[in-house]
């Protein structure tokens, strides 16, 4: 995978949030070149082809939307991924600006989270096996505990890319499928949908479980069963309530009160 990135500073200078992002990307194995403005970025692109251009909403010499249009209109540059990086204090991009980018990093994304999302966004769509047998090489892997399961699921959903997160659990590997910002399907053993997600979340909360994520190609994403179709926030909230209620129902005080009644 091409790991060269071009980071456009904008008006903030490299000493602030963008510098922290640059360091996190470099720590993640990316080769990061910095451009002071949009015009300089276009000059760099004439000589070298990075995998992606990352730019804030405001540039000293042009808008981020204008830079995106330049890249999209040049056939030689269309393969370069365009990633928008809203900085603290910048206005959120409007729909027209955001539509010119392959990925818009969510507000308040930490540099470490941003580096993870960039890695996911740059992974090419694979020719992959069936939905219940995700065996292609992962584009991202690690261990829960160092990365929180809920946070990881939120970040993967916010990439709005189709993909599958596999979590190694004592009862077998569980799979969480993402598409266009939602969790659309879950599998763990014989369980499907919400029941599978609930048990995956319950087991993942103990930490230490290995995880692996890979992108899904469009044909595979199209064939996915749609047993959920919920945002991560909604699903996490609903399942957390169910887990809390189950804990209350199993408590000695609750059982004793029920028996007394």
Buried (B, 14 or more C-beta within 10 A) or exposed (E): EBBBBBBBBBEBEBEEBBBBBBBBBEEBEBEBEBBBBBBBBBEBBEEEBBBBBBBBBBBBBBBBBEBBBBBBEEEEBEEBBBBBBBBEEBEEBEEEBBEBBBBBBBEEBBBBBBBBBBBBBBBEBBEBEEBEEBEBEBBBEBEBEEBBBBBBBBBBBBBBBBBBBBBBBEEEBBBBBBBEBBBBBBBBEEBBBBBBBBBBBBBBBEEEBEBBBBBBBEEBBEEBBEBBEBBBEEBBEBBBEBBEEEEEEEEEEEEEEEEEE
